[in-house]
Amino acid sequence: MAGKKRKKVPADMEEKNSYNPFQWLLFIVVIPLLFALTVGLVVMTIAGVNVFEKTKEVAANIPYVSEWTGATEQDGKTDSEKVVELQAEIKNKQAKIDQLSDDLESSKAEIEELLTEQDRLNAQLKQLQNQQTETAETEEKSAANNVAKTYESMDEESIAGIITNLTNNEAVAILQELSVEKQAAIFENLDAKKAAEYTKILSNE
């Protein structure tokens, strides 16, 4: 008996059986998914949804994906925006530092000027005080000279009567302004005790 003949397989079945798993995945999963995504993209665009911004927001919340897309945002600001803000803030801080440095230099210069002016005023004050002292001493000497001239013109007895009513220091101050001869004549008109007191004071001067 002749061998059994093989049953003829239809051509379309042979072609179907010739598909590999990758082709099956492509036809069954990838192409329908791409089609669905395309339809969704068109629908969302028509609906007024910004697909790219929405995708960016979603990607930013997925770990690692945000690093790939460069869409990392914090506090609603991108890294590039933060960099610009930080650079602007640094410039503002630097400008403030420069301003404070200028103010400090101006203050130093002003302090130096004030110190110089203070020294000048102190020197002027000292000069005026010296002049005032010299004027007072001159006036005092002038008054003493006038007193001396007055006593020089008086007789010794009258002078002796006057100085005995003064303190020892006042009497000696008058006697110092008189000549030695006048002093000797006055002492002759004083009692011995008073003359001794005046002589002792004059010898210690």
GROMACS elastic network, one bead per residue, 0.5 to 0.9 nm:
[ bonds ]
;  ai    aj funct       b0    kb
    1     4     6  0.86791   500
    2     5     6  0.85680   500
    4     7     6  0.88625   500
    5     8     6  0.87046   500
    6     9     6  0.88083   500
    9    12     6  0.85130   500
    9    13     6  0.67444   500
    9    14     6  0.68081   500
   10    13     6  0.53419   500
   10    14     6  0.64691   500
   10    15     6  0.88747   500
   11    14     6  0.50730   500
   11    15     6  0.62436   500
   11    16     6  0.85723   500
   12    15     6  0.50252   500
   12    16     6  0.60397   500
   12    17     6  0.84964   500
   13    17     6  0.60227   500
   13    18     6  0.84932   500
   14    17     6  0.50682   500
   14    18     6  0.61707   500
   15    18     6  0.50029   500
   15    19     6  0.70214   500
   16    19     6  0.57880   500
   17    20     6  0.81038   500
   19    22     6  0.81200   500
   19    23     6  0.61027   500
   19    24     6  0.67546   500
   20    23     6  0.55013   500
   20    24     6  0.64722   500
   20    25     6  0.89221   500
   21    25     6  0.61829   500
   21    26     6  0.85749   500
   22    25     6  0.50201   500
   22    26     6  0.61091   500
   22    27     6  0.86516   500
   23    27     6  0.61076   500
   23    28     6  0.83590   500
   24    27     6  0.53026   500
   24    28     6  0.58701   500
   24    29     6  0.80825   500
   25    28     6  0.52779   500
   25    29     6  0.54122   500
   25    30     6  0.66552   500
   25    31     6  0.88035   500
   26    29     6  0.57248   500
   26    31     6  0.60692   500
   26    32     6  0.87074   500
   27    30     6  0.64026   500
   27    31     6  0.56497   500
   27    32     6  0.73751   500
   28    31     6  0.67756   500
   28    32     6  0.66271   500
   28    33     6  0.87708   500
   29    32     6  0.56680   500
   29    33     6  0.60016   500
   29    34     6  0.86411   500
   30    33     6  0.50918   500
   30    34     6  0.60996   500
   30    35     6  0.85322   500
   31    34     6  0.51505   500
   31    35     6  0.61168   500
   31    36     6  0.85683   500
   32    36     6  0.60580   500
   32    37     6  0.85446   500
   33    36     6  0.50413   500
   33    37     6  0.60944   500
   33    38     6  0.85269   500
   34    37     6  0.50460   500
   34    38     6  0.60792   500
   34    39     6  0.85733   500
   35    38     6  0.51081   500
   35    39     6  0.61841   500
   35    40     6  0.85427   500
   36    39     6  0.51216   500
   36    40     6  0.60408   500
   36    41     6  0.84934   500
   37    41     6  0.59787   500
   37    42     6  0.85704   500
   38    41     6  0.50582   500
   38    42     6  0.62487   500
   38    43     6  0.86070   500
   39    42     6  0.52137   500
   39    43     6  0.61628   500
   39    44     6  0.86178   500
   40    43     6  0.50646   500
   40    44     6  0.60036   500
   40    45     6  0.84062   500
   41    44     6  0.52369   500
   41    45     6  0.60222   500
   41    46     6  0.85609   500
   41    51     6  0.70857   500
   42    45     6  0.51429   500
   42    46     6  0.61732   500
   42    47     6  0.85648   500
   43    46     6  0.51806   500
   43    47     6  0.61531   500
   43    48     6  0.88110   500
   43    49     6  0.89267   500
   44    48     6  0.63521   500
   44    49     6  0.53295   500
   44    50     6  0.77041   500
   44    51     6  0.69533   500
   45    48     6  0.51954   500
   45    49     6  0.54787   500
   45    50     6  0.67256   500
   45    51     6  0.68569   500
   46    49     6  0.75257   500
   48    51     6  0.87945   500
   49    52     6  0.88452   500
   49    53     6  0.87206   500
   49    54     6  0.78762   500
   50    53     6  0.55346   500
   50    54     6  0.61620   500
   50    55     6  0.86015   500
   51    54     6  0.50646   500
   51    55     6  0.59885   500
   51    56     6  0.84744   500
   52    55     6  0.50190   500
   52    56     6  0.60751   500
   52    57     6  0.86624   500
   53    57     6  0.62095   500
   53    58     6  0.86616   500
   54    57     6  0.51349   500
   54    58     6  0.62739   500
   54    59     6  0.85451   500
   55    58     6  0.51556   500
   55    59     6  0.59873   500
   55    60     6  0.84989   500
   56    59     6  0.51088   500
   56    60     6  0.61042   500
   56    61     6  0.88951   500
   56    66     6  0.82409   500
   56    69     6  0.76998   500
   56    70     6  0.89176   500
   56    71     6  0.60922   500
   56    72     6  0.87638   500
   57    60     6  0.51629   500
   57    61     6  0.67316   500
   57    71     6  0.76545   500
   57    72     6  0.87944   500
   57    73     6  0.86953   500
   58    61     6  0.54136   500
   58    62     6  0.67352   500
   58    66     6  0.87292   500
   59    62     6  0.52302   500
   59    63     6  0.81571   500
   59    64     6  0.88498   500
   59    65     6  0.58160   500
   59    66     6  0.53389   500
   59    67     6  0.89684   500
   59    69     6  0.72659   500
   59    71     6  0.72344   500
   59    72     6  0.84986   500
   60    63     6  0.76032   500
   60    64     6  0.86964   500
   60    65     6  0.69554   500
   60    67     6  0.80624   500
   60    69     6  0.80099   500
   60    70     6  0.83530   500
   60    71     6  0.56514   500
   60    72     6  0.53795   500
   60    73     6  0.69825   500
   61    65     6  0.81309   500
   61    66     6  0.69571   500
   61    72     6  0.84211   500
   62    65     6  0.55523   500
   62    66     6  0.62473   500
   63    66     6  0.63607   500
   63    67     6  0.79686   500
   64    67     6  0.52911   500
   64    68     6  0.67726   500
   65    68     6  0.51583   500
   65    69     6  0.63038   500
   65    70     6  0.85280   500
   65    71     6  0.87747   500
   66    69     6  0.52180   500
   66    70     6  0.58770   500
   66    71     6  0.54573   500
   66    72     6  0.54864   500
   66    73     6  0.88828   500
   67    70     6  0.52438   500
   67    71     6  0.70037   500
   67    72     6  0.67239   500
   68    71     6  0.79773   500
   69    72     6  0.79548   500
   70    73     6  0.89310   500
   71    78     6  0.72546   500
   71    79     6  0.86355   500
   72    77     6  0.86559   500
   72    78     6  0.64022   500
   72    79     6  0.71076   500
   73    76     6  0.58650   500
   73    77     6  0.53445   500
   73    79     6  0.66294   500
   74    77     6  0.55063   500
   74    78     6  0.66525   500
   74    79     6  0.79189   500
   75    78     6  0.84255   500
   77    80     6  0.81460   500
   77    81     6  0.60831   500
   77    82     6  0.65639   500
   78    81     6  0.52180   500
   78    82     6  0.63160   500
   78    83     6  0.86846   500
   79    82     6  0.50128   500
   79    83     6  0.61056   500
   79    84     6  0.86692   500
   80    83     6  0.50292   500
   80    84     6  0.63243   500
   80    85     6  0.86879   500
   81    84     6  0.51539   500
   81    85     6  0.62308   500
   81    86     6  0.86293   500
   82    86     6  0.60211   500
   82    87     6  0.84710   500
   83    86     6  0.51409   500
   83    87     6  0.61097   500
   83    88     6  0.85723   500
   84    87     6  0.51504   500
   84    88     6  0.61922   500
   84    89     6  0.86269   500
   85    88     6  0.50638   500
   85    89     6  0.61148   500
   85    90     6  0.85866   500
   86    90     6  0.60613   500
   86    91     6  0.85530   500
   87    90     6  0.50697   500
   87    91     6  0.62374   500
   87    92     6  0.86715   500
   88    91     6  0.51001   500
   88    92     6  0.62403   500
   88    93     6  0.86926   500
   89    92     6  0.50121   500
   89    93     6  0.61664   500
   89    94     6  0.85413   500
   90    93     6  0.50912   500
   90    94     6  0.60899   500
   90    95     6  0.85272   500
   91    94     6  0.50383   500
   91    95     6  0.60820   500
   91    96     6  0.86347   500
   92    95     6  0.50253   500
   92    96     6  0.62628   500
   92    97     6  0.86438   500
   93    96     6  0.50690   500
   93    97     6  0.61650   500
   93    98     6  0.86025   500
   94    98     6  0.61118   500
   94    99     6  0.85159   500
   95    98     6  0.50765   500
   95    99     6  0.61249   500
   95   100     6  0.86182   500
   96   100     6  0.60981   500
   96   101     6  0.84790   500
   97   100     6  0.51090   500
   97   101     6  0.60815   500
   97   102     6  0.85851   500
   98   101     6  0.50059   500
   98   102     6  0.61654   500
   98   103     6  0.85798   500
   99   102     6  0.50700   500
   99   103     6  0.61383   500
   99   104     6  0.85270   500
  100   104     6  0.59963   500
  100   105     6  0.85644   500
  101   105     6  0.62072   500
  101   106     6  0.85532   500
  102   105     6  0.51277   500
  102   106     6  0.61229   500
  102   107     6  0.85111   500
  103   107     6  0.60086   500
  103   108     6  0.85534   500
  104   108     6  0.61382   500
  104   109     6  0.86201   500
  105   108     6  0.50462   500
  105   109     6  0.62198   500
  105   110     6  0.85521   500
  106   109     6  0.51245   500
  106   110     6  0.60935   500
  106   111     6  0.85496   500
  107   111     6  0.60276   500
  107   112     6  0.85439   500
  108   111     6  0.50529   500
  108   112     6  0.61925   500
  108   113     6  0.86483   500
  109   112     6  0.50898   500
  109   113     6  0.62574   500
  109   114     6  0.86612   500
  110   113     6  0.50494   500
  110   114     6  0.61547   500
  110   115     6  0.85999   500
  111   114     6  0.50180   500
  111   115     6  0.60854   500
  111   116     6  0.85340   500
  112   115     6  0.51139   500
  112   116     6  0.61484   500
  112   117     6  0.85595   500
  113   116     6  0.51035   500
  113   117     6  0.61233   500
  113   118     6  0.85071   500
  114   117     6  0.50082   500
  114   118     6  0.59944   500
  114   119     6  0.85944   500
  115   119     6  0.61914   500
  115   120     6  0.85978   500
  116   119     6  0.51433   500
  116   120     6  0.62471   500
  116   121     6  0.86763   500
  117   120     6  0.50105   500
  117   121     6  0.61466   500
  117   122     6  0.85384   500
  118   121     6  0.50990   500
  118   122     6  0.60648   500
  118   123     6  0.85649   500
  119   122     6  0.50397   500
  119   123     6  0.61328   500
  119   124     6  0.85230   500
  120   123     6  0.51586   500
  120   124     6  0.61455   500
  120   125     6  0.85567   500
  121   125     6  0.59725   500
  121   126     6  0.85001   500
  122   126     6  0.60962   500
  122   127     6  0.85195   500
  123   126     6  0.51069   500
  123   127     6  0.61333   500
  123   128     6  0.86272   500
  124   127     6  0.50673   500
  124   128     6  0.61982   500
  124   129     6  0.85978   500
  125   128     6  0.50969   500
  125   129     6  0.61125   500
  125   130     6  0.85623   500
  126   129     6  0.50093   500
  126   130     6  0.60953   500
  126   131     6  0.85165   500
  127   130     6  0.50847   500
  127   131     6  0.61416   500
  127   132     6  0.85092   500
  128   132     6  0.59886   500
  128   133     6  0.85087   500
  129   133     6  0.60687   500
  129   134     6  0.84875   500
  130   133     6  0.50254   500
  130   134     6  0.60507   500
  130   135     6  0.84198   500
  131   134     6  0.50210   500
  131   135     6  0.59649   500
  131   136     6  0.84794   500
  132   135     6  0.50116   500
  132   136     6  0.60914   500
  132   137     6  0.85326   500
  133   136     6  0.50530   500
  133   137     6  0.60791   500
  133   138     6  0.84430   500
  134   137     6  0.50429   500
  134   138     6  0.59810   500
  134   139     6  0.84789   500
  135   139     6  0.60360   500
  135   140     6  0.84159   500
  136   139     6  0.50637   500
  136   140     6  0.59758   500
  136   141     6  0.84917   500
  137   141     6  0.60456   500
  137   142     6  0.83852   500
  138   141     6  0.50832   500
  138   142     6  0.59794   500
  138   143     6  0.85029   500
  139   143     6  0.60383   500
  139   144     6  0.84404   500
  140   143     6  0.50822   500
  140   144     6  0.60534   500
  140   145     6  0.84714   500
  141   145     6  0.59665   500
  141   146     6  0.84648   500
  142   145     6  0.50187   500
  142   146     6  0.61751   500
  142   147     6  0.85878   500
  143   147     6  0.61356   500
  143   148     6  0.84607   500
  144   148     6  0.59502   500
  144   149     6  0.84540   500
  144   173     6  0.89569   500
  144   174     6  0.80784   500
  144   177     6  0.70845   500
  145   149     6  0.60048   500
  145   150     6  0.84284   500
  145   177     6  0.71296   500
  146   149     6  0.50511   500
  146   150     6  0.61291   500
  146   151     6  0.86339   500
  147   151     6  0.61766   500
  147   152     6  0.84365   500
  147   174     6  0.77597   500
  147   177     6  0.80989   500
  148   151     6  0.50994   500
  148   152     6  0.58832   500
  148   153     6  0.85570   500
  148   174     6  0.69851   500
  148   175     6  0.84023   500
  148   176     6  0.87846   500
  148   177     6  0.53376   500
  148   178     6  0.58647   500
  148   179     6  0.89792   500
  149   153     6  0.62861   500
  149   154     6  0.88397   500
  149   177     6  0.86356   500
  149   178     6  0.81570   500
  150   153     6  0.53479   500
  150   154     6  0.66432   500
  151   154     6  0.50585   500
  151   155     6  0.78956   500
  151   156     6  0.85935   500
  151   159     6  0.69025   500
  151   174     6  0.82469   500
  151   177     6  0.89117   500
  151   178     6  0.75112   500
  152   155     6  0.77490   500
  152   156     6  0.86941   500
  152   178     6  0.66010   500
  152   179     6  0.80307   500
  152   182     6  0.72233   500
  154   157     6  0.84897   500
  154   158     6  0.68623   500
  154   159     6  0.68300   500
  155   158     6  0.56342   500
  155   159     6  0.65455   500
  155   160     6  0.88745   500
  155   186     6  0.85250   500
  156   159     6  0.51157   500
  156   160     6  0.60967   500
  156   161     6  0.86399   500
  156   182     6  0.71625   500
  156   183     6  0.83558   500
  156   185     6  0.59237   500
  156   187     6  0.84301   500
  156   188     6  0.84419   500
  156   189     6  0.69867   500
  157   160     6  0.51101   500
  157   161     6  0.62953   500
  157   162     6  0.87970   500
  157   185     6  0.83510   500
  157   186     6  0.65457   500
  157   188     6  0.86307   500
  157   189     6  0.57007   500
  157   190     6  0.83180   500
  158   161     6  0.51281   500
  158   162     6  0.63728   500
  158   163     6  0.89443   500
  158   186     6  0.87537   500
  158   189     6  0.89766   500
  159   162     6  0.51039   500
  159   163     6  0.62692   500
  159   164     6  0.86322   500
  159   186     6  0.67949   500
  159   189     6  0.88706   500
  160   163     6  0.55034   500
  160   164     6  0.62766   500
  160   186     6  0.56195   500
  160   187     6  0.74666   500
  160   188     6  0.88398   500
  160   189     6  0.60760   500
  160   190     6  0.60610   500
  161   164     6  0.56565   500
  161   165     6  0.71580   500
  161   189     6  0.83574   500
  161   190     6  0.80696   500
  162   165     6  0.56561   500
  162   166     6  0.71268   500
  162   171     6  0.86075   500
  163   166     6  0.50629   500
  163   167     6  0.77410   500
  163   168     6  0.81802   500
  163   170     6  0.77596   500
  163   171     6  0.50664   500
  163   172     6  0.84902   500
  163   174     6  0.81358   500
  163   175     6  0.88861   500
  164   167     6  0.76547   500
  164   168     6  0.81801   500
  164   171     6  0.73868   500
  164   190     6  0.81154   500
  164   194     6  0.78087   500
  165   171     6  0.85672   500
  166   169     6  0.80802   500
  166   170     6  0.59995   500
  166   171     6  0.58602   500
  167   170     6  0.52372   500
  167   171     6  0.61015   500
  167   172     6  0.85528   500
  168   171     6  0.51052   500
  168   172     6  0.60470   500
  168   173     6  0.85360   500
  168   194     6  0.89455   500
  168   197     6  0.77952   500
  168   198     6  0.68208   500
  168   201     6  0.82267   500
  169   172     6  0.51311   500
  169   173     6  0.60947   500
  169   174     6  0.87441   500
  169   198     6  0.85805   500
  169   201     6  0.81168   500
  170   173     6  0.51036   500
  170   174     6  0.64839   500
  170   175     6  0.87706   500
  171   174     6  0.52784   500
  171   175     6  0.62788   500
  171   176     6  0.87564   500
  171   198     6  0.77249   500
  172   176     6  0.60519   500
  172   177     6  0.87878   500
  172   198     6  0.62007   500
  172   199     6  0.85852   500
  172   201     6  0.71942   500
  172   202     6  0.66822   500
  173   176     6  0.52859   500
  173   177     6  0.68384   500
  173   202     6  0.89901   500
  174   177     6  0.54640   500
  174   178     6  0.69321   500
  175   178     6  0.52721   500
  175   179     6  0.80483   500
  175   180     6  0.88163   500
  175   182     6  0.84562   500
  175   183     6  0.62692   500
  175   186     6  0.88819   500
  175   198     6  0.86720   500
  175   202     6  0.85345   500
  176   179     6  0.77125   500
  176   180     6  0.86926   500
  176   183     6  0.83335   500
  176   202     6  0.76139   500
  178   181     6  0.81795   500
  178   182     6  0.61363   500
  178   183     6  0.64149   500
  179   182     6  0.51937   500
  179   183     6  0.62566   500
  179   184     6  0.87524   500
  180   183     6  0.50251   500
  180   184     6  0.62127   500
  180   185     6  0.86656   500
  181   184     6  0.51766   500
  181   185     6  0.63039   500
  181   186     6  0.87072   500
  182   185     6  0.51372   500
  182   186     6  0.62111   500
  182   187     6  0.86831   500
  183   186     6  0.51019   500
  183   187     6  0.61876   500
  183   188     6  0.87435   500
  184   187     6  0.51384   500
  184   188     6  0.64223   500
  185   188     6  0.52308   500
  185   189     6  0.69295   500
  186   189     6  0.52759   500
  186   190     6  0.66603   500
  186   195     6  0.88005   500
  187   190     6  0.50870   500
  187   191     6  0.78265   500
  187   192     6  0.81219   500
  187   194     6  0.85282   500
  187   195     6  0.55915   500
  187   196     6  0.88713   500
  187   198     6  0.88322   500
  187   199     6  0.89054   500
  188   191     6  0.78621   500
  188   192     6  0.85300   500
  188   195     6  0.82415   500
  189   195     6  0.88760   500
  190   193     6  0.81914   500
  190   194     6  0.64385   500
  190   195     6  0.58697   500
  191   194     6  0.56169   500
  191   195     6  0.61969   500
  191   196     6  0.86469   500
  192   195     6  0.51052   500
  192   196     6  0.60438   500
  192   197     6  0.87141   500
  193   196     6  0.51210   500
  193   197     6  0.63857   500
  193   198     6  0.88752   500
  194   197     6  0.51167   500
  194   198     6  0.63299   500
  194   199     6  0.85383   500
  195   198     6  0.52551   500
  195   199     6  0.60579   500
  195   200     6  0.85947   500
  196   199     6  0.50571   500
  196   200     6  0.61000   500
  196   201     6  0.86743   500
  197   200     6  0.52210   500
  197   201     6  0.63665   500
  197   202     6  0.86977   500
  198   201     6  0.51962   500
  198   202     6  0.61145   500
  198   203     6  0.85823   500
  199   202     6  0.51005   500
  199   203     6  0.60861   500
  199   204     6  0.87282   500
  200   203     6  0.52170   500
  200   204     6  0.64733   500
  200   205     6  0.89511   500
  201   204     6  0.52809   500
  201   205     6  0.64661   500
  202   205     6  0.52662   500
